[in-house]
Amino acid sequence: MPVFTRLRRPTRTTEPVRTTETTEPVGTAEENPRGEGHPPSPPPAEEKTEEGRGEEEETPKNLALRTLRTLRARCAPRTLRTRCARLRDEHPRAARAARWTLHGLAAALIVGALLLPNTAGALRPSRFTRIPAEAIIGAVLLLALPRRPRIVVAALYGAGIAVLTVLNVLDIGFNEYLGRGFNVVLDWGLLDDAQHYVEDSMGGATATAAGVGAVVLALLLVAVMALAAVRLGNLLARHRTRAGRGALIAGTVWITCSALGLQISGVPVASDRAAAALKVQSKRVRDTLRDEAAFEKVARTDPFAGTPSGRLLPDLRGKDVLITFIESYGRTALEDPVIAPGVTGTLDAGTESLAKAGFEARSGWLTSSTFGGSSWLGHSTALSGLWIDNQQRYRTATASDRLTLTKAFGKSGAWDTVGVVPGVQKGWPEAKWFGLDKVYNAFRLGYQGPKFSWSTMPDQYTLEAFQRLEHGKKRDGGKNLMAEIILTSSHQPWAPLPEMVGWDELGDGSVFGPIQKAGKEPGTLMTDATKSRQEYGRSVEYSVTALTQWLERYGTDDTVLVFLGDHQPIARVSGLRASRDVPVTIVAKDPKVLDKVADWNWTEGLRPDEEAPVWRMDAFRNRFLKAYGSVPHPAGG
């Protein structure tokens, strides 16, 4: 039998139910035996009549629905939202405190991001005590919107601030290392180079972890910033009147502070930092896009493009010419009080020892097109006569038929051209543009010893391999040798560093194993600017010593050495306001070689005087070609 058939239907009654209530106390039977003036007292709950009991009982349908709801509530999964709601109900004060804490953190995150500077030196507490105009404008905009558009706009607003924060962080990194801001059009490829640098310096696992971590943090920042903006937008909407008054007061204060120029610790109270950063980034993009077409026209204009081969560099014929770039060899190495004593002492000692071997030198300054890194931009600028200061210009230049200085030697027909590039560990199609007949990369020099952080091999070994493979051999066809050599031991992070060993002990480079193991770890220098400066100085001393000893040991009467820096070291070593100047030196035994550049007024010896002439690096090619007899002849002229 179904269970519901056992329920009794309530007994119908014709007596009306009285619901009269009174605020007067109802007396007991003893106090009011007749019940005069009072309604009859209801029976106690446990003594209810059959009729009252029937009214409280439910119908079968209602009872079934109630049972079903109970079962559903018990069987439903406890979601995170359900649990949070339960906790809020059980702990209202803690929930209220947590809610306002999240509001405060969201506001601090948004305001902090809007005030974040783009240089490490500006990261001071006073920078975050300002009133950002962008926050006031954002609040007013969100207050004016209905719910759904407000949520969308708030999320986009927060995501935009997050992207701007990422760009500011990239600016900080680029200013710290390269002395310039991040270019959103050109510099994404340098992030890959940065990862390779970390991999070469600190290992593949560290590089992978750093790369993945950076991407995850950037994406997480976008998500968190968007959620923070939505939370604040909803808060403003719930307190629309008070929020409107607050925005009006904040705007009035901002305008007043801006008009009066009020400052805290030398920093204006009224801030439009985010708007200014956006303006700077936009200007970089516009300038970059305009520069591409303009530079392409400049690259096509070459005063030596049509010069006949017989009239290229006639005054150097019969000489072996070596153009050598020393990594990060900048003016800081000769003038910084921590670095200079060791480097200048090495240069002076080299001048003296080379003079005893019959060599003389002249030195000056060139202003590099790059700073702190991107060495290939300095190499291509010096050799092409074009100001190549970004990757876009580099691509445009290397795709042209520009006559580089190295190519001019080959075009003359009097020299074989060779590139010694131990830093190249993959394909290098630019060798054709440089005009190099043969290239020795990191894998063609026979080195079997350990790497020294980024540098694949010590400079001393590189020079000895060049002597064995090219300079020490007799050349066929009566040609001389022209070589472009890149020395990499002074490349950051300057730990561990190689040391000079006996030239006869070099072998295949295995001799450097114990030296590498005994050296410093790169991580010990990356966060210590003073130690970085000291080790940078030691690395330059090593490179200069290796080069001068090689020249003293293997140089001949017909050897002409040109050596120069490609750029200054990173800003953490050289300083944010350091110049871009690098030393340049010409060394030769034949006095006629140096007589050709007498009117350059360069300083005698390997160390240029502080007041020696300073040229832009892109002027070097033309001056060098003219000094040694080349005749300008534009294409079609």
C-alpha positions as CSV (number, residue, x, y, z in Angstrom):
1,M,0.0,0.0,0.0
2,P,1.4,3.4,-0.8
3,V,2.6,5.4,2.1
4,F,0.6,8.4,1.3
5,T,-2.8,6.5,1.8
6,R,-2.1,6.3,5.5
7,L,-2.2,10.1,6.0
8,R,-5.5,11.4,7.5
9,R,-7.3,14.3,5.9
10,P,-7.8,17.3,8.2
11,T,-11.3,17.5,9.8
12,R,-13.4,20.4,8.4
13,T,-15.0,22.7,10.9
14,T,-17.6,25.4,10.6
15,E,-16.2,27.3,13.5
16,P,-14.2,30.4,12.4
17,V,-10.7,30.5,13.6
18,R,-10.1,33.3,15.9
19,T,-6.7,35.1,15.5
20,T,-7.4,38.1,17.8
21,E,-4.1,39.1,19.4
22,T,-3.6,41.2,22.6
23,T,-0.7,42.8,24.2
24,E,-2.2,42.4,27.6
25,P,-1.1,39.5,29.7
26,V,-3.6,36.7,29.8
27,G,-4.5,35.6,33.3
28,T,-4.7,32.1,34.5
29,A,-8.0,30.3,35.3
30,E,-7.5,31.1,39.0
31,E,-7.1,34.8,38.4
32,N,-10.0,35.1,35.9
33,P,-12.4,32.2,36.5
34,R,-15.1,33.6,34.3
35,G,-12.8,34.7,31.5
36,E,-14.3,38.2,31.5
37,G,-12.6,40.7,29.3
38,H,-10.2,38.2,27.8
39,P,-10.3,35.8,25.0
40,P,-10.1,32.1,25.8
41,S,-6.5,30.8,26.3
42,P,-5.3,28.4,23.5
43,P,-4.5,24.9,24.6
44,P,-0.9,24.1,25.3
45,A,1.2,22.9,22.3
46,E,1.3,19.3,23.6
47,E,-2.5,19.3,24.0
48,K,-3.5,20.4,20.6
49,T,-6.9,19.4,19.3
50,E,-7.3,16.9,16.5
51,E,-8.4,19.8,14.3
52,G,-5.2,21.9,15.0
53,R,-3.0,18.9,14.4
54,G,-4.6,18.3,11.1
55,E,-4.0,21.9,9.9
56,E,-0.2,21.5,10.5
57,E,0.0,18.3,8.5
58,E,1.0,18.7,4.9
59,T,-0.6,17.2,1.8
60,P,1.1,14.2,0.2
61,K,2.3,16.4,-2.7
62,N,3.9,19.0,-0.5
63,L,5.6,16.4,1.7
64,A,7.0,14.7,-1.4
65,L,8.4,17.9,-2.7
66,R,9.9,18.8,0.6
67,T,11.6,15.3,0.8
68,L,12.9,15.7,-2.7
69,R,14.4,19.1,-1.9
70,T,16.1,17.7,1.2
71,L,17.6,14.8,-0.7
72,R,18.8,17.1,-3.5
73,A,20.5,19.5,-1.0
74,R,22.2,16.6,0.7
75,C,23.4,15.0,-2.5
76,A,24.5,18.2,-4.3
77,P,28.3,18.7,-4.5
78,R,29.9,21.3,-2.3
79,T,31.4,23.8,-4.8
80,L,34.0,26.4,-3.9
81,R,31.3,29.1,-4.1
82,T,29.0,27.1,-1.8
83,R,31.8,26.6,0.7
84,C,32.8,30.3,0.6
85,A,29.2,31.3,1.1
86,R,29.0,29.0,4.1
87,L,32.2,30.4,5.6
88,R,30.8,33.9,5.1
89,D,27.7,33.0,7.0
90,E,29.6,31.3,9.8
91,H,32.3,34.0,10.1
92,P,30.9,37.4,8.9
93,R,33.6,39.6,10.5
94,A,36.5,37.6,9.0
95,A,34.7,37.6,5.6
96,R,34.3,41.4,5.8
97,A,37.9,41.9,6.7
98,A,39.1,39.6,3.9
99,R,36.8,41.4,1.4
100,W,38.2,44.9,2.3
101,T,41.8,43.5,2.3
102,L,41.2,42.3,-1.3
103,H,39.8,45.7,-2.2
104,G,42.9,47.3,-0.8
105,L,45.3,45.0,-2.6
106,A,43.5,45.5,-5.9
107,A,43.8,49.3,-5.5
108,A,47.4,49.1,-4.5
109,L,48.2,46.9,-7.5
110,I,46.5,49.3,-10.0
111,V,47.9,52.5,-8.5
112,G,51.4,50.9,-8.2
113,A,51.4,49.8,-11.8
114,L,50.3,53.2,-13.0
115,L,53.2,54.9,-11.0
116,L,55.9,52.3,-11.9
117,P,58.9,54.0,-13.5
118,N,60.9,52.5,-16.4
119,T,64.4,52.8,-14.9
120,A,65.9,50.9,-11.9
121,G,67.3,54.1,-10.5
122,A,63.9,55.7,-10.2
123,L,62.5,52.8,-8.1
124,R,62.2,54.8,-4.9
125,P,59.3,55.0,-2.3
126,S,58.6,58.7,-3.2
127,R,57.6,57.6,-6.7
128,F,54.7,55.7,-5.3
129,T,53.3,58.6,-3.2
130,R,51.7,60.4,-6.1
131,I,48.2,60.8,-7.5
132,P,47.8,59.1,-10.9
133,A,45.5,60.9,-13.2
134,E,44.8,57.7,-15.1
135,A,43.2,56.2,-11.9
136,I,40.9,59.1,-11.5
137,I,39.9,59.0,-15.2
138,G,39.3,55.3,-15.0
139,A,37.1,55.6,-11.9
140,V,34.9,58.3,-13.6
141,L,34.6,56.2,-16.7
142,L,33.5,53.1,-14.7
143,L,31.0,55.0,-12.7
144,A,29.3,56.2,-15.8
145,L,28.8,52.8,-17.3
146,P,26.0,50.2,-16.7
147,R,26.9,46.8,-15.3
148,R,27.9,44.7,-18.4
149,P,29.8,47.4,-20.2
150,R,31.5,48.4,-16.9
151,I,32.8,44.8,-16.4
152,V,34.2,44.7,-20.0
153,V,35.8,48.1,-19.8
154,A,37.3,47.4,-16.4
155,A,38.8,44.1,-17.6
156,L,40.3,45.8,-20.7
157,Y,41.5,48.7,-18.5
158,G,43.3,46.3,-16.1
159,A,44.8,44.2,-19.0
160,G,46.1,47.4,-20.6
161,I,47.8,48.5,-17.4
162,A,49.3,45.0,-17.1
163,V,50.7,45.2,-20.7
164,L,52.1,48.7,-19.9
165,T,53.7,47.3,-16.7
166,V,55.4,44.5,-18.7
167,L,56.8,47.2,-21.1
168,N,58.0,49.2,-18.2
169,V,59.8,46.1,-16.7
170,L,61.4,45.5,-20.1
171,D,62.5,49.1,-20.2
172,I,64.1,48.7,-16.8
173,G,66.0,45.6,-18.1
174,F,67.1,47.2,-21.4
175,N,68.1,50.5,-19.6
176,E,70.1,48.4,-17.1
177,Y,72.0,46.4,-19.8
178,L,71.8,48.3,-23.1
179,G,71.4,51.9,-21.9
180,R,68.1,52.4,-23.9
181,G,64.4,51.5,-23.7
182,F,62.6,48.6,-25.2
183,N,61.4,48.9,-28.8
184,V,58.1,47.0,-29.2
185,V,58.7,46.8,-33.0
186,L,62.4,45.6,-33.1
187,D,63.5,44.1,-29.8
188,W,61.4,41.0,-29.4
189,G,64.1,39.0,-31.1
190,L,66.6,40.2,-28.5
191,L,64.7,38.3,-25.8
192,D,65.6,35.1,-27.6
193,D,69.3,36.2,-27.6
194,A,68.9,37.0,-23.9
195,Q,67.7,33.5,-23.2
196,H,70.7,32.1,-25.2
197,Y,73.0,34.3,-23.2
198,V,71.5,32.9,-19.9
199,E,71.8,29.4,-21.3
200,D,75.5,29.9,-22.2
201,S,76.2,31.6,-18.9
202,M,74.1,29.6,-16.4
203,G,73.0,26.5,-18.1
204,G,70.0,25.3,-20.1
205,A,67.8,24.4,-17.2
206,T,68.1,27.9,-15.7
207,A,67.5,29.5,-19.0
208,T,64.3,27.4,-19.7
209,A,63.0,28.0,-16.1
210,A,63.7,31.8,-16.5
211,G,61.9,31.9,-19.9
212,V,58.9,29.9,-18.9
213,G,58.7,31.8,-15.6
214,A,58.7,35.1,-17.3
215,V,55.9,34.2,-19.7
216,V,53.8,32.7,-16.9
217,L,54.3,35.8,-14.8
218,A,53.3,38.1,-17.6
219,L,50.1,36.2,-18.3
220,L,49.3,36.0,-14.7
221,L,49.8,39.7,-14.3
222,V,47.4,40.4,-17.1
223,A,44.7,38.1,-15.5
224,V,45.2,39.5,-12.0
225,M,45.2,43.1,-13.1
226,A,42.0,42.6,-15.1
227,L,40.3,40.9,-12.1
228,A,41.5,43.7,-9.8
229,A,40.0,46.4,-12.1
230,V,36.7,44.5,-12.3
231,R,36.6,44.2,-8.5
232,L,37.2,47.9,-8.0
233,G,34.6,48.8,-10.7
234,N,32.0,46.8,-8.8
235,L,33.0,48.4,-5.6
236,L,32.6,51.8,-7.1
237,A,29.2,50.9,-8.5
238,R,27.9,49.7,-5.1
239,H,28.9,53.0,-3.5
240,R,28.2,55.2,-6.5
241,T,27.5,58.4,-4.6
242,R,30.5,58.3,-2.3
243,A,32.7,57.2,-5.2
244,G,31.6,60.0,-7.3
245,R,32.4,62.5,-4.6
246,G,35.8,60.9,-4.0
247,A,36.6,61.1,-7.7
248,L,35.6,64.7,-7.8
249,I,37.8,65.5,-4.8
250,A,40.8,63.5,-6.2
251,G,40.5,65.3,-9.5
252,T,40.4,68.7,-7.9
253,V,43.5,67.8,-5.8
254,W,45.3,66.6,-8.8
255,I,44.6,69.7,-10.8
256,T,45.6,71.9,-7.9
257,C,48.9,70.0,-7.3
258,S,49.7,70.1,-11.0
259,A,49.0,73.9,-11.3
260,L,51.1,74.7,-8.2
261,G,53.8,72.2,-9.0
262,L,53.7,70.6,-5.6
263,Q,56.3,68.0,-5.0
264,I,57.3,65.3,-2.4
265,S,61.0,64.5,-2.2
266,G,61.5,66.2,-5.5
267,V,58.8,64.2,-7.3
268,P,55.5,66.0,-8.5
269,V,52.4,64.9,-6.6
270,A,50.3,65.0,-9.7
271,S,51.3,62.1,-11.9
272,D,50.6,61.2,-15.5
273,R,53.3,58.5,-15.6
274,A,51.3,55.9,-17.5
275,A,50.1,58.3,-20.1
276,A,53.7,59.5,-20.6
277,A,55.0,55.9,-20.9
278,L,52.3,55.2,-23.5
279,K,53.3,58.3,-25.4
280,V,57.0,57.3,-25.4
281,Q,56.2,53.8,-26.7
282,S,53.9,55.2,-29.4
283,K,56.7,57.6,-30.5
284,R,59.2,54.8,-30.7
285,V,56.8,52.9,-33.0
286,R,56.2,55.9,-35.3
287,D,59.9,56.7,-35.5
288,T,60.8,53.1,-36.2
289,L,58.3,52.8,-39.0
290,R,59.4,56.1,-40.6
291,D,63.1,55.2,-40.2
292,E,62.9,52.0,-42.3
293,A,62.1,53.8,-45.6
294,A,64.6,56.6,-44.9
295,F,67.5,54.3,-44.0
296,E,66.9,52.2,-47.1
297,K,67.6,55.3,-49.2
298,V,70.7,56.1,-47.2
299,A,72.1,52.6,-47.6
300,R,71.8,52.8,-51.4
301,T,74.0,55.9,-51.4
302,D,77.7,54.8,-51.3
303,P,80.5,57.1,-52.4
304,F,82.8,54.1,-53.0
305,A,80.3,51.8,-54.7
306,G,81.7,52.4,-58.1
307,T,85.4,52.7,-57.2
308,P,87.5,50.4,-59.5
309,S,89.2,47.5,-57.8
310,G,92.7,48.9,-58.7
311,R,91.9,52.1,-56.8
312,L,90.8,50.5,-53.6
313,L,93.4,50.7,-50.7
314,P,96.5,51.0,-52.9
315,D,98.7,52.3,-50.0
316,L,98.2,49.1,-48.0
317,R,99.1,46.6,-50.7
318,G,101.7,44.1,-49.6
319,K,100.4,44.3,-46.0
320,D,98.6,41.7,-43.9
321,V,95.7,43.7,-42.3
322,L,93.9,42.5,-39.2
323,I,90.8,44.3,-38.0
324,T,90.1,43.0,-34.5
325,F,87.1,43.8,-32.3
326,I,87.5,43.4,-28.6
327,E,84.2,42.7,-26.9
328,S,82.8,45.5,-24.6
329,Y,86.1,47.4,-24.8
330,G,84.8,50.9,-24.0
331,R,85.9,54.2,-22.6
332,T,84.8,53.1,-19.2
333,A,87.7,50.7,-19.1
334,L,90.1,53.6,-19.4
335,E,88.4,56.1,-17.1
336,D,86.5,54.3,-14.4
337,P,88.4,54.7,-11.1
338,V,87.8,51.0,-10.2
339,I,88.6,49.6,-13.6
340,A,91.1,52.0,-15.2
341,P,94.3,51.4,-13.2
342,G,94.6,47.8,-14.3
343,V,93.6,48.5,-17.9
344,T,95.7,51.6,-18.5
345,G,98.6,49.8,-16.9
346,T,98.2,46.9,-19.4
347,L,97.9,49.3,-22.3
348,D,101.1,51.2,-21.3
349,A,103.0,48.0,-20.8
350,G,101.8,46.8,-24.2
351,T,102.9,50.0,-25.8
352,E,106.4,49.6,-24.3
353,S,106.8,45.9,-25.2
354,L,105.6,46.5,-28.8
355,A,107.9,49.4,-29.2
356,K,110.8,47.1,-28.3
357,A,109.6,44.8,-31.0
358,G,109.6,47.7,-33.5
359,F,105.9,48.5,-33.6
360,E,104.3,52.0,-33.2
361,A,100.7,52.8,-32.5
362,R,98.2,55.7,-32.8
363,S,94.9,55.7,-30.8
364,G,91.7,57.7,-30.8
365,W,88.0,57.3,-30.0
366,L,84.9,56.2,-31.9
367,T,81.3,56.7,-30.8
368,S,79.6,53.3,-31.1
369,S,76.1,52.8,-32.5
370,T,75.2,50.4,-29.7
371,F,75.7,50.1,-26.0
372,G,76.0,47.2,-23.6
373,G,75.3,44.5,-26.2
374,S,74.3,43.8,-29.8
375,S,77.9,43.7,-30.9
376,W,77.0,42.9,-34.5
377,L,75.5,46.4,-34.7
378,G,78.9,48.0,-33.8
379,H,80.8,45.6,-36.2
380,S,78.5,46.4,-39.1
381,T,78.6,50.2,-38.4
382,A,82.4,50.4,-38.4
383,L,82.8,48.3,-41.5
384,S,79.9,49.6,-43.6
385,G,80.0,53.4,-43.0
386,L,76.3,53.2,-42.0
387,W,74.8,54.1,-38.6
388,I,73.3,50.7,-37.7
389,D,71.8,51.0,-34.3
390,N,68.9,48.5,-34.4
391,Q,68.0,45.2,-35.9
392,Q,65.8,46.6,-38.6
393,R,68.7,48.7,-40.0
394,Y,71.0,45.7,-39.7
395,R,68.6,43.6,-41.8
396,T,68.2,46.4,-44.4
397,A,72.0,46.9,-44.6
398,T,72.9,43.3,-44.9
399,A,70.3,42.9,-47.7
400,S,71.9,45.6,-49.7
401,D,75.1,45.6,-51.8
402,R,76.9,48.1,-49.6
403,L,80.7,48.0,-49.9
404,T,82.0,47.1,-46.5
405,L,85.6,47.7,-45.5
406,T,86.3,44.0,-45.5
407,K,84.7,43.5,-48.9
408,A,86.8,46.4,-50.3
409,F,89.9,44.4,-49.5
410,G,88.5,41.4,-51.3
411,K,87.2,43.5,-54.2
412,S,90.7,45.0,-54.8
413,G,92.0,41.5,-55.7
414,A,95.1,41.9,-53.6
415,W,93.8,40.2,-50.4
416,D,92.3,37.0,-49.3
417,T,89.6,37.8,-46.7
418,V,89.0,35.6,-43.6
419,G,86.6,35.9,-40.7
420,V,87.5,34.5,-37.2
421,V,84.3,34.5,-35.2
422,P,84.4,32.1,-32.2
423,G,81.1,33.6,-31.0
424,V,79.2,32.2,-34.0
425,Q,77.7,28.8,-33.3
426,K,75.1,28.6,-36.1
427,G,74.7,29.7,-39.7
428,W,76.0,33.2,-40.5
429,P,74.7,34.3,-43.9
430,E,76.0,37.8,-43.3
431,A,79.5,36.6,-44.1
432,K,78.8,37.2,-47.8
433,W,77.7,40.8,-47.1
434,F,81.0,41.4,-45.2
435,G,82.9,40.0,-48.1
436,L,84.6,37.1,-46.3
437,D,86.0,34.3,-48.4
438,K,86.4,31.9,-45.5
439,V,84.9,31.9,-42.0
440,Y,86.2,30.1,-38.9
441,N,83.3,29.8,-36.4
442,A,83.3,28.2,-32.9
443,F,83.5,24.7,-34.4
444,R,86.3,25.2,-37.0
445,L,89.1,26.4,-34.7
446,G,89.9,23.0,-33.2
447,Y,89.1,24.0,-29.6
448,Q,88.6,21.1,-27.2
449,G,88.7,23.0,-23.9
450,P,85.9,24.3,-21.7
451,K,83.7,27.3,-22.4
452,F,84.1,30.3,-20.2
453,S,80.5,31.3,-19.7
454,W,79.3,32.9,-22.9
455,S,82.7,32.9,-24.5
456,T,83.3,29.6,-26.4
457,M,87.1,29.8,-26.0
458,P,89.8,32.1,-24.6
459,D,91.2,34.8,-26.8
460,Q,94.7,33.5,-26.5
461,Y,93.6,30.2,-28.1
462,T,91.6,32.1,-30.8
463,L,94.7,34.0,-31.9
464,E,96.9,31.0,-31.8
465,A,94.4,29.1,-34.0
466,F,94.3,32.0,-36.4
467,Q,98.1,31.9,-36.6
468,R,98.1,28.1,-37.2
469,L,95.3,28.1,-39.8
470,E,95.9,31.3,-41.7
471,H,98.5,33.9,-40.7
472,G,101.3,31.5,-40.3
473,K,100.8,29.9,-43.8
474,K,102.4,31.0,-47.0
475,R,99.7,32.4,-49.3
476,D,99.2,31.3,-52.9
477,G,98.8,33.7,-55.8
478,G,100.9,36.5,-54.2
479,K,98.0,37.8,-52.2
480,N,98.1,39.1,-48.7
481,L,95.8,38.4,-45.8
482,M,93.0,40.5,-44.5
483,A,91.2,39.1,-41.4
484,E,88.2,40.3,-39.3
485,I,88.8,38.8,-35.8
486,I,86.3,38.9,-32.9
487,L,87.7,38.4,-29.4
488,T,85.1,37.3,-26.9
489,S,86.7,36.8,-23.6
490,S,85.6,40.2,-22.3
491,H,81.9,39.4,-23.0
492,Q,79.7,39.6,-19.9
493,P,79.2,38.1,-17.3
494,W,83.0,38.0,-16.9
495,A,83.0,34.9,-14.8
496,P,84.8,32.6,-15.0
497,L,87.8,34.3,-16.7
498,P,90.7,32.6,-18.6
499,E,94.3,33.3,-17.7
500,M,97.4,33.6,-19.9
501,V,99.3,30.3,-20.3
502,G,102.5,29.6,-22.3
503,W,101.9,29.9,-26.0
504,D,103.6,26.6,-26.6
505,E,101.3,25.0,-24.0
506,L,98.0,25.8,-25.7
507,G,97.5,22.6,-27.7
508,D,93.8,21.9,-28.3
509,G,92.8,24.1,-25.4
510,S,92.4,21.4,-22.8
511,V,95.0,23.2,-20.6
512,F,92.2,25.7,-19.7
513,G,90.1,23.1,-17.9
514,P,91.5,23.6,-14.4
515,I,91.5,27.4,-14.9
516,Q,87.8,27.3,-15.8
517,K,86.9,25.1,-12.8
518,A,88.8,27.4,-10.4
519,G,87.0,30.5,-11.7
520,K,84.1,32.4,-10.3
521,E,80.5,31.5,-10.9
522,P,78.5,33.9,-13.1
523,G,75.8,34.3,-10.5
524,T,78.2,35.8,-8.0
525,L,78.6,38.9,-10.3
526,M,75.1,39.4,-11.7
527,T,73.8,41.2,-8.6
528,D,77.0,42.9,-7.5
529,A,77.9,45.9,-9.6
530,T,81.3,46.5,-7.9
531,K,82.5,42.9,-8.5
532,S,81.2,43.1,-12.1
533,R,83.3,46.2,-12.7
534,Q,86.4,44.6,-11.2
535,E,86.0,41.4,-13.3
536,Y,85.2,43.3,-16.4
537,G,88.4,45.2,-16.0
538,R,90.3,41.9,-15.6
539,S,88.7,40.6,-18.8
540,V,89.8,43.6,-20.8
541,E,93.3,43.3,-19.4
542,Y,93.4,39.6,-20.5
543,S,92.1,40.4,-24.1
544,V,94.6,43.3,-24.6
545,T,97.5,41.2,-23.2
546,A,96.7,38.2,-25.5
547,L,96.5,40.5,-28.5
548,T,99.7,42.4,-27.9
549,Q,101.6,39.3,-27.0
550,W,100.4,37.6,-30.2
551,L,101.5,40.6,-32.3
552,E,104.8,40.8,-30.5
553,R,105.3,37.0,-31.1
554,Y,104.0,36.6,-34.6
555,G,103.8,40.1,-36.2
556,T,106.0,40.9,-39.2
557,D,107.2,44.0,-40.9
558,D,104.1,43.7,-43.1
559,T,101.5,43.3,-40.3
560,V,99.0,46.1,-39.7
561,L,96.7,45.7,-36.8
562,V,93.6,47.7,-36.2
563,F,91.8,46.9,-33.0
564,L,88.8,48.6,-31.4
565,G,85.9,48.1,-29.0
566,D,82.5,47.3,-30.4
567,H,80.6,49.0,-27.5
568,Q,80.7,50.0,-23.9
569,P,80.0,47.4,-21.2
570,I,76.4,47.2,-19.8
571,A,75.0,50.2,-17.9
572,R,75.4,48.4,-14.6
573,V,79.1,48.6,-15.1
574,S,79.6,51.8,-17.2
575,G,76.7,53.8,-15.7
576,L,73.4,55.0,-17.2
577,R,74.9,58.3,-18.4
578,A,78.1,56.9,-19.8
579,S,79.2,57.9,-23.3
580,R,79.2,55.4,-26.2
581,D,82.8,56.0,-26.9
582,V,85.2,53.1,-27.6
583,P,89.0,53.2,-28.2
584,V,90.4,52.5,-31.6
585,T,94.1,51.8,-32.4
586,I,96.3,51.2,-35.4
587,V,99.6,49.4,-34.9
588,A,102.3,48.8,-37.5
589,K,106.1,48.5,-38.0
590,D,106.2,50.4,-41.3
591,P,106.2,54.1,-40.4
592,K,104.5,54.9,-43.7
593,V,101.3,53.2,-42.5
594,L,101.0,55.6,-39.6
595,D,102.1,58.6,-41.6
596,K,99.0,58.2,-43.7
597,V,96.9,59.0,-40.6
598,A,99.1,61.7,-39.2
599,D,96.4,64.3,-39.8
600,W,93.9,62.4,-37.7
601,N,95.8,63.8,-34.6
602,W,95.5,60.5,-32.7
603,T,97.5,59.9,-29.6
604,E,100.8,57.9,-29.8
605,G,100.6,54.5,-28.1
606,L,97.8,52.1,-27.3
607,R,96.1,54.4,-24.9
608,P,94.1,57.3,-26.4
609,D,94.3,60.6,-24.6
610,E,91.2,61.8,-23.0
611,E,91.1,64.8,-25.4
612,A,91.9,62.7,-28.5
613,P,89.5,63.2,-31.5
614,V,86.1,61.5,-31.2
615,W,84.3,60.4,-34.5
616,R,81.1,58.6,-35.0
617,M,81.8,55.0,-35.7
618,D,80.1,55.2,-39.2
619,A,82.7,57.7,-40.3
620,F,85.6,55.2,-39.8
621,R,85.2,53.3,-43.1
622,N,85.3,56.4,-45.4
623,R,88.2,57.9,-43.5
624,F,90.2,54.7,-43.6
625,L,89.6,54.1,-47.3
626,K,90.6,57.7,-48.2
627,A,93.6,57.6,-45.9
628,Y,95.1,54.6,-47.7
629,G,94.5,55.9,-51.2
630,S,91.0,54.8,-52.2
631,V,89.2,57.2,-54.6
632,P,85.5,57.8,-54.1
633,H,83.4,56.9,-57.1
634,P,79.6,56.5,-56.6
635,A,77.8,53.8,-58.5
636,G,76.9,55.1,-62.0
637,G,79.2,58.2,-61.5
